[in-house]
Amino acid sequence: MILEGRVWIFGDNIDTDAIIAARYLSTVVPEELAAHLMEDIKPDFPGLVKPGDIIVAGNNFGCGSSREHAPLAIKGAGVSCVVARSFARIFYRNAINIGLPILECSDDLTMLRPGEDHLKVDLDLGQITHIENGNQYSAEQFPPFMQELISCGGLIDYVKARLDQ
């Protein structure tokens, strides 16, 4: 699966409260959550992010609580994937469970220009290309099972597809 999109940059230790504030947890509707995505860090972000965009972050993205609302808000905004140096384990698992592609890349991509630079991400190969200058970066590949889970749209859709066989 190949994804292309504009990048939005966030730093280290972005916790789930920063991704979606607790005051919005009365819903689990992804599109409603998306209207408040990252607004406590970057108030204009919900109006800037477009379907297909890519979030790039530093270390420990998604730390904090175990709420599923955080990856749901990201997916609801149409963000195609999140690339970070590392993820909090519970966020990592929640993202996979809902079919939000996430990639761990040890290279520092936070030097990209937010809202201007574009990435091409090959999820199957774990290859990331900076479209503007052609630089390539490697990310940790998912095993085939997890690639299938993501391509199905998450754990629930994966199980439904398996039961329908």
TITORGU-208130 format. One record per atom (N, C-alpha, C): residue in one letter; x, y, z; atom name. Coordinates in steps of 0.2 Angstrom, whole numbers, plus 2048, in hexadecimal, padded with zeros to 3 digits. Layout:
<rs>
("a", (X, Y, Z), "CA")
...
</rs>
This chain:
<rs>
("m", (804, 7FA, 800), "N")
("m", (800, 800, 800), "CA")
("m", (805, 806, 800), "C")
("i", (803, 80B, 7FB), "N")
("i", (807, 811, 7FB), "CA")
("i", (803, 817, 7FD), "C")
("l", (805, 81B, 801), "N")
("l", (802, 821, 804), "CA")
("l", (806, 827, 802), "C")
("e", (803, 82D, 800), "N")
("e", (806, 833, 7FF), "CA")
("e", (802, 838, 802), "C")
("g", (806, 83D, 806), "N")
("g", (802, 843, 809), "CA")
("g", (807, 848, 80B), "C")
("r", (804, 84E, 80D), "N")
("r", (808, 853, 810), "CA")
("r", (809, 851, 817), "C")
("v", (80F, 854, 81A), "N")
("v", (811, 852, 821), "CA")
("v", (80F, 857, 826), "C")
("w", (80D, 855, 82C), "N")
("w", (80C, 85A, 831), "CA")
("w", (811, 857, 837), "C")
("i", (815, 85B, 83A), "N")
("i", (81A, 859, 83E), "CA")
("i", (818, 85B, 846), "C")
("f", (819, 856, 84A), "N")
("f", (818, 856, 851), "CA")
("f", (81E, 853, 854), "C")
("g", (820, 855, 85A), "N")
("g", (826, 854, 85E), "CA")
("g", (826, 84D, 862), "C")
("d", (82A, 84D, 867), "N")
("d", (82A, 847, 86B), "CA")
("d", (824, 847, 870), "C")
("n", (823, 841, 873), "N")
("n", (81E, 840, 879), "CA")
("n", (817, 844, 878), "C")
("i", (815, 843, 872), "N")
("i", (80E, 846, 870), "CA")
("i", (809, 841, 873), "C")
("d", (806, 843, 879), "N")
("d", (801, 83E, 87C), "CA")
("d", (7FA, 83E, 879), "C")
("t", (7F6, 839, 87B), "N")
("t", (7F0, 838, 879), "CA")
("t", (7EB, 83E, 87B), "C")
("d", (7ED, 842, 880), "N")
("d", (7E9, 848, 882), "CA")
("d", (7EA, 84D, 87D), "C")
("a", (7F0, 84E, 87A), "N")
("a", (7F2, 853, 875), "CA")
("a", (7EF, 851, 86E), "C")
("i", (7EF, 84A, 86D), "N")
("i", (7EC, 848, 867), "CA")
("i", (7E4, 84A, 867), "C")
("i", (7E1, 848, 86C), "N")
("i", (7DA, 84A, 86D), "CA")
("i", (7D8, 84B, 874), "C")
("a", (7D6, 851, 876), "N")
("a", (7D6, 853, 87D), "CA")
("a", (7D0, 84F, 880), "C")
("a", (7D0, 84E, 886), "N")
("a", (7CC, 84A, 88A), "CA")
("a", (7C4, 84D, 88A), "C")
("r", (7C4, 853, 889), "N")
("r", (7BD, 856, 889), "CA")
("r", (7B9, 854, 883), "C")
("y", (7BC, 851, 87E), "N")
("y", (7B9, 84E, 878), "CA")
("y", (7B7, 847, 878), "C")
("l", (7B8, 844, 87D), "N")
("l", (7B8, 83C, 87E), "CA")
("l", (7B1, 83A, 87E), "C")
("s", (7AC, 83E, 87E), "N")
("s", (7A5, 83C, 87E), "CA")
("s", (7A3, 839, 878), "C")
("t", (7A7, 839, 873), "N")
("t", (7A5, 835, 86C), "CA")
("t", (7AA, 831, 86A), "C")
("v", (7A9, 82C, 866), "N")
("v", (7AD, 828, 863), "CA")
("v", (7AD, 828, 85B), "C")
("v", (7A9, 82D, 859), "N")
("v", (7A8, 82E, 852), "CA")
("v", (7AF, 831, 84F), "C")
("p", (7B2, 82E, 84B), "N")
("p", (7B9, 830, 849), "CA")
("p", (7B9, 837, 846), "C")
("e", (7B4, 839, 842), "N")
("e", (7B3, 840, 83F), "CA")
("e", (7B2, 845, 844), "C")
("e", (7AE, 844, 849), "N")
("e", (7AD, 849, 84E), "CA")
("e", (7B4, 84A, 852), "C")
("l", (7B7, 844, 854), "N")
("l", (7BE, 845, 857), "CA")
("l", (7C3, 849, 853), "C")
("a", (7C3, 848, 84C), "N")
("a", (7C7, 84B, 848), "CA")
("a", (7C7, 853, 848), "C")
("a", (7C1, 855, 849), "N")
("a", (7C0, 85C, 84A), "CA")
("a", (7C4, 860, 84F), "C")
("h", (7C7, 85C, 853), "N")
("h", (7CB, 85E, 859), "CA")
("h", (7D2, 85B, 859), "C")
("l", (7D4, 858, 854), "N")
("l", (7DA, 855, 854), "CA")
("l", (7E0, 85A, 855), "C")
("m", (7E4, 858, 85A), "N")
("m", (7EA, 85C, 85C), "CA")
("m", (7E9, 864, 85D), "C")
("e", (7E2, 866, 85E), "N")
("e", (7E1, 86D, 85F), "CA")
("e", (7E4, 870, 865), "C")
("d", (7E6, 86C, 86A), "N")
("d", (7E9, 86F, 870), "CA")
("d", (7F1, 871, 86F), "C")
("i", (7F3, 86D, 86A), "N")
("i", (7FA, 86F, 868), "CA")
("i", (7FB, 874, 862), "C")
("k", (7F6, 873, 85D), "N")
("k", (7F6, 877, 857), "CA")
("k", (7EF, 878, 856), "C")
("p", (7EC, 87E, 859), "N")
("p", (7E5, 87F, 858), "CA")
("p", (7E2, 87F, 851), "C")
("d", (7E6, 881, 84C), "N")
("d", (7E3, 881, 845), "CA")
("d", (7E4, 87A, 842), "C")
("f", (7E7, 875, 845), "N")
("f", (7E8, 86F, 841), "CA")
("f", (7E2, 86C, 83F), "C")
("p", (7DC, 86B, 842), "N")
("p", (7D6, 868, 83F), "CA")
("p", (7D4, 86B, 839), "C")
("g", (7D5, 871, 838), "N")
("g", (7D3, 875, 831), "CA")
("g", (7D9, 874, 82C), "C")
("l", (7DF, 872, 82E), "N")
("l", (7E4, 872, 829), "CA")
("l", (7E5, 86B, 826), "C")
("v", (7E4, 866, 82B), "N")
("v", (7E5, 85F, 829), "CA")
("v", (7E0, 85C, 824), "C")
("k", (7E2, 859, 81E), "N")
("k", (7DE, 857, 819), "CA")
("k", (7DF, 84F, 818), "C")
("p", (7DA, 84C, 815), "N")
("p", (7DB, 844, 814), "CA")
("p", (7E1, 843, 810), "C")
("g", (7E4, 83E, 813), "N")
("g", (7EB, 83C, 80F), "CA")
("g", (7F1, 83E, 813), "C")
("d", (7F0, 844, 817), "N")
("d", (7F6, 847, 81A), "CA")
("d", (7F9, 842, 81F), "C")
("i", (7FF, 843, 821), "N")
("i", (803, 83E, 825), "CA")
("i", (806, 842, 82B), "C")
("i", (805, 83F, 831), "N")
("i", (808, 842, 837), "CA")
("i", (80F, 83F, 838), "C")
("v", (814, 843, 839), "N")
("v", (81B, 841, 83A), "CA")
("v", (81C, 844, 842), "C")
("a", (81F, 83F, 846), "N")
("a", (820, 841, 84D), "CA")
("a", (827, 83E, 84F), "C")
("g", (829, 840, 855), "N")
("g", (82F, 83E, 858), "CA")
("g", (82E, 837, 85C), "C")
("n", (831, 837, 862), "N")
("n", (831, 831, 866), "CA")
("n", (82A, 831, 86A), "C")
("n", (828, 82B, 86B), "N")
("n", (823, 82A, 870), "CA")
("n", (81C, 82D, 86E), "C")
("f", (81A, 82D, 868), "N")
("f", (814, 830, 866), "CA")
("f", (80E, 82B, 869), "C")
("g", (809, 82F, 86B), "N")
("g", (803, 82B, 86E), "CA")
("g", (804, 829, 875), "C")
("c", (809, 82C, 879), "N")
("c", (80A, 82A, 880), "CA")
("c", (804, 82C, 884), "C")
("g", (803, 82A, 88A), "N")
("g", (7FE, 82C, 88E), "CA")
("g", (7F9, 827, 88F), "C")
("s", (7F2, 829, 88F), "N")
("s", (7ED, 824, 890), "CA")
("s", (7EC, 81F, 88A), "C")
("s", (7E8, 81A, 88C), "N")
("s", (7E7, 814, 887), "CA")
("s", (7E1, 816, 882), "C")
("r", (7DF, 81C, 882), "N")
("r", (7D8, 81D, 87E), "CA")
("r", (7D9, 81C, 877), "C")
("e", (7D4, 818, 874), "N")
("e", (7D4, 817, 86D), "CA")
("e", (7D2, 81E, 869), "C")
("h", (7D0, 823, 86D), "N")
("h", (7CD, 829, 869), "CA")
("h", (7D3, 82C, 865), "C")
("a", (7D9, 82C, 868), "N")
("a", (7DF, 82F, 864), "CA")
("a", (7E0, 82D, 85D), "C")
("p", (7E1, 826, 85C), "N")
("p", (7E1, 824, 855), "CA")
("p", (7DB, 825, 851), "C")
("l", (7D5, 824, 855), "N")
("l", (7CF, 825, 851), "CA")
("l", (7CE, 82C, 84E), "C")
("a", (7D1, 831, 852), "N")
("a", (7D0, 838, 850), "CA")
("a", (7D5, 839, 84A), "C")
("i", (7DB, 836, 84A), "N")
("i", (7E0, 837, 845), "CA")
("i", (7DD, 834, 83F), "C")
("k", (7DA, 82E, 83F), "N")
("k", (7D7, 82A, 839), "CA")
("k", (7D1, 82E, 837), "C")
("g", (7CD, 831, 83B), "N")
("g", (7C7, 835, 83A), "CA")
("g", (7C9, 83B, 836), "C")
("a", (7CF, 83E, 837), "N")
("a", (7D1, 844, 833), "CA")
("a", (7D3, 842, 82C), "C")
("g", (7D4, 83B, 82B), "N")
("g", (7D6, 839, 824), "CA")
("g", (7DE, 839, 824), "C")
("v", (7E1, 839, 829), "N")
("v", (7E8, 839, 829), "CA")
("v", (7EA, 831, 827), "C")
("s", (7EE, 831, 822), "N")
("s", (7F0, 82A, 81F), "CA")
("s", (7F4, 826, 823), "C")
("c", (7F9, 829, 826), "N")
("c", (7FD, 825, 82B), "CA")
("c", (801, 82A, 830), "C")
("v", (804, 827, 835), "N")
("v", (808, 82B, 839), "CA")
("v", (80F, 827, 839), "C")
("v", (814, 82C, 838), "N")
("v", (81B, 829, 838), "CA")
("v", (81E, 82D, 83E), "C")
("a", (821, 828, 843), "N")
("a", (825, 82B, 849), "CA")
("a", (82B, 827, 84A), "C")
("r", (82F, 82A, 84E), "N")
("r", (835, 826, 850), "CA")
("r", (833, 821, 855), "C")
("s", (82E, 822, 859), "N")
("s", (82B, 81C, 85D), "CA")
("s", (824, 81E, 85F), "C")
("f", (821, 819, 861), "N")
("f", (81A, 81A, 863), "CA")
("f", (819, 817, 86A), "C")
("a", (815, 819, 86E), "N")
("a", (813, 816, 874), "CA")
("a", (80F, 810, 873), "C")
("r", (811, 80A, 876), "N")
("r", (80E, 804, 874), "CA")
("r", (807, 803, 874), "C")
("i", (803, 806, 878), "N")
("i", (7FC, 806, 878), "CA")
("i", (7F9, 80A, 872), "C")
("f", (7FC, 80F, 871), "N")
("f", (7FA, 813, 86B), "CA")
("f", (7FB, 80F, 864), "C")
("y", (801, 80C, 864), "N")
("y", (803, 807, 85E), "CA")
("y", (7FE, 802, 85D), "C")
("r", (7FC, 7FF, 863), "N")
("r", (7F7, 7F9, 862), "CA")
("r", (7F0, 7FC, 860), "C")
("n", (7EE, 801, 863), "N")
("n", (7E7, 804, 862), "CA")
("n", (7E7, 806, 85A), "C")
("a", (7ED, 809, 858), "N")
("a", (7ED, 80B, 851), "CA")
("a", (7EC, 805, 84C), "C")
("i", (7F0, 800, 84E), "N")
("i", (7EF, 7FA, 849), "CA")
("i", (7E8, 7F7, 84A), "C")
("n", (7E5, 7F7, 850), "N")
("n", (7DE, 7F4, 851), "CA")
("n", (7D9, 7F8, 84D), "C")
("i", (7DA, 7FF, 84B), "N")
("i", (7D5, 802, 847), "CA")
("i", (7D7, 803, 840), "C")
("g", (7DD, 800, 83E), "N")
("g", (7E0, 801, 837), "CA")
("g", (7E3, 807, 836), "C")
("l", (7E6, 80B, 83A), "N")
("l", (7E9, 811, 839), "CA")
("l", (7F1, 80F, 838), "C")
("p", (7F3, 810, 832), "N")
("p", (7FA, 80E, 831), "CA")
("p", (7FF, 813, 834), "C")
("i", (804, 80F, 838), "N")
("i", (809, 813, 83C), "CA")
("i", (810, 810, 83A), "C")
("l", (815, 814, 839), "N")
("l", (81B, 811, 838), "CA")
("l", (820, 814, 83D), "C")
("e", (825, 810, 83F), "N")
("e", (82A, 813, 843), "CA")
("e", (830, 813, 83F), "C")
("c", (833, 81A, 83F), "N")
("c", (839, 81B, 83B), "CA")
("c", (83E, 81F, 83F), "C")
("s", (844, 81C, 840), "N")
("s", (849, 81F, 844), "CA")
("s", (84C, 825, 841), "C")
("d", (84B, 827, 83B), "N")
("d", (84E, 82D, 838), "CA")
("d", (84A, 833, 83B), "C")
("d", (84D, 838, 83C), "N")
("d", (84A, 83E, 83E), "CA")
("d", (846, 842, 838), "C")
("l", (840, 841, 837), "N")
("l", (83C, 845, 832), "CA")
("l", (839, 84B, 834), "C")
("t", (83A, 84D, 83A), "N")
("t", (837, 853, 83D), "CA")
("t", (83A, 85A, 83A), "C")
("m", (83F, 859, 835), "N")
("m", (841, 85F, 832), "CA")
("m", (83D, 860, 82C), "C")
("l", (838, 85C, 82A), "N")
("l", (834, 85E, 824), "CA")
("l", (830, 864, 826), "C")
("r", (82E, 867, 820), "N")
("r", (82A, 86D, 821), "CA")
("r", (822, 86B, 822), "C")
("p", (81F, 86D, 827), "N")
("p", (818, 86B, 828), "CA")
("p", (814, 86E, 823), "C")
("g", (80F, 86A, 821), "N")
("g", (80A, 86D, 81C), "CA")
("g", (80D, 86E, 815), "C")
("e", (813, 86E, 814), "N")
("e", (817, 86F, 80E), "CA")
("e", (81A, 869, 80A), "C")
("d", (81E, 865, 80E), "N")
("d", (821, 85F, 80C), "CA")
("d", (81C, 859, 80B), "C")
("h", (81E, 855, 807), "N")
("h", (81A, 84F, 806), "CA")
("h", (81E, 848, 807), "C")
("l", (81B, 843, 809), "N")
("l", (81E, 83D, 809), "CA")
("l", (81A, 838, 805), "C")
("k", (81E, 833, 803), "N")
("k", (81B, 82D, 800), "CA")
("k", (81D, 827, 804), "C")
("v", (818, 823, 807), "N")
("v", (81A, 81E, 80B), "CA")
("v", (817, 817, 808), "C")
("d", (81C, 813, 808), "N")
("d", (81B, 80C, 805), "CA")
("d", (81A, 808, 80C), "C")
("l", (814, 806, 80E), "N")
("l", (813, 802, 814), "CA")
("l", (816, 7FB, 813), "C")
("d", (815, 7F8, 80D), "N")
("d", (817, 7F1, 80D), "CA")
("d", (81F, 7F1, 80D), "C")
("l", (823, 7F6, 80B), "N")
("l", (82A, 7F6, 80B), "CA")
("l", (82D, 7F9, 811), "C")
("g", (829, 7FD, 814), "N")
("g", (82B, 802, 81A), "CA")
("g", (830, 807, 817), "C")
("q", (82E, 809, 811), "N")
("q", (833, 80F, 80E), "CA")
("q", (82F, 815, 80E), "C")
("i", (832, 81B, 810), "N")
("i", (830, 821, 810), "CA")
("i", (834, 826, 80B), "C")
("t", (831, 829, 807), "N")
("t", (834, 82E, 802), "CA")
("t", (832, 835, 803), "C")
("h", (836, 839, 804), "N")
("h", (835, 840, 804), "CA")
("h", (834, 843, 7FD), "C")
("i", (82E, 844, 7FB), "N")
("i", (82D, 845, 7F4), "CA")
("i", (831, 84B, 7F1), "C")
("e", (831, 851, 7F5), "N")
("e", (834, 857, 7F3), "CA")
("e", (83C, 856, 7F1), "C")
("n", (83F, 852, 7F5), "N")
("n", (847, 851, 7F4), "CA")
("n", (849, 84A, 7F2), "C")
("g", (844, 845, 7F2), "N")
("g", (846, 83E, 7F1), "CA")
("g", (849, 83A, 7F6), "C")
("n", (84B, 83D, 7FC), "N")
("n", (84E, 83A, 801), "CA")
("n", (84A, 834, 803), "C")
("q", (84D, 82E, 805), "N")
("q", (849, 828, 807), "CA")
("q", (84B, 826, 80E), "C")
("y", (846, 824, 812), "N")
("y", (847, 822, 819), "CA")
("y", (844, 81B, 819), "C")
("s", (847, 817, 81E), "N")
("s", (844, 810, 81F), "CA")
("s", (840, 810, 826), "C")
("a", (83A, 80D, 826), "N")
("a", (836, 80C, 82C), "CA")
("a", (836, 804, 82D), "C")
("e", (834, 803, 833), "N")
("e", (833, 7FC, 835), "CA")
("e", (82D, 7F9, 831), "C")
("q", (82E, 7F4, 82E), "N")
("q", (828, 7F1, 82A), "CA")
("q", (824, 7ED, 82F), "C")
("f", (81D, 7ED, 82D), "N")
("f", (819, 7E8, 830), "CA")
("f", (819, 7E1, 82E), "C")
("p", (818, 7DC, 832), "N")
("p", (818, 7D5, 82F), "CA")
("p", (812, 7D5, 82B), "C")
("p", (811, 7D0, 826), "N")
("p", (80C, 7CF, 822), "CA")
("p", (805, 7CF, 825), "C")
("f", (804, 7CC, 82B), "N")
("f", (7FE, 7CB, 82E), "CA")
("f", (7FC, 7D2, 830), "C")
("m", (800, 7D7, 833), "N")
("m", (7FE, 7DD, 835), "CA")
("m", (7FD, 7E2, 82F), "C")
("q", (800, 7E1, 829), "N")
("q", (7FF, 7E4, 823), "CA")
("q", (7F8, 7E3, 821), "C")
("e", (7F6, 7DC, 821), "N")
("e", (7EF, 7DA, 81F), "CA")
("e", (7EA, 7DD, 824), "C")
("l", (7EB, 7DD, 82B), "N")
("l", (7E7, 7E0, 82F), "CA")
("l", (7E6, 7E8, 82E), "C")
("i", (7EB, 7EB, 82C), "N")
("i", (7EA, 7F3, 82B), "CA")
("i", (7E6, 7F3, 824), "C")
("s", (7E8, 7EF, 81F), "N")
("s", (7E5, 7F0, 819), "CA")
("s", (7DD, 7EF, 819), "C")
("c", (7DB, 7EA, 81E), "N")
("c", (7D4, 7E9, 81F), "CA")
("c", (7D1, 7EF, 823), "C")
("g", (7D4, 7F3, 826), "N")
("g", (7D1, 7F9, 829), "CA")
("g", (7D1, 7F8, 831), "C")
("g", (7D5, 7F3, 833), "N")
("g", (7D5, 7F2, 83A), "CA")
("g", (7D3, 7EB, 83C), "C")
("l", (7D4, 7EA, 843), "N")
("l", (7D2, 7E3, 846), "CA")
("l", (7CB, 7E0, 845), "C")
("i", (7C6, 7E5, 846), "N")
("i", (7BF, 7E3, 845), "CA")
("i", (7BE, 7E1, 83E), "C")
("d", (7C0, 7E5, 839), "N")
("d", (7BF, 7E3, 832), "CA")
("d", (7C2, 7DD, 830), "C")
("y", (7C8, 7DC, 832), "N")
("y", (7CC, 7D6, 831), "CA")
("y", (7C9, 7D0, 833), "C")
("v", (7C6, 7D0, 839), "N")
("v", (7C3, 7CA, 83C), "CA")
("v", (7BC, 7C9, 838), "C")
("k", (7B9, 7CE, 836), "N")
("k", (7B2, 7CE, 832), "CA")
("k", (7B4, 7CA, 82B), "C")
("a", (7B9, 7CD, 828), "N")
("a", (7BB, 7CA, 822), "CA")
("a", (7BD, 7C2, 822), "C")
("r", (7C1, 7C1, 828), "N")
("r", (7C3, 7BA, 829), "CA")
("r", (7BC, 7B5, 82A), "C")
("l", (7B8, 7B8, 82E), "N")
("l", (7B1, 7B4, 82F), "CA")
("l", (7AD, 7B3, 829), "C")
("d", (7AE, 7B8, 824), "N")
("d", (7AA, 7B7, 81E), "CA")
("d", (7AD, 7B3, 819), "C")
("q", (7B3, 7B0, 81A), "N")
("q", (7B6, 7AC, 815), "CA")
("q", (7B3, 7A5, 816), "C")
</rs>
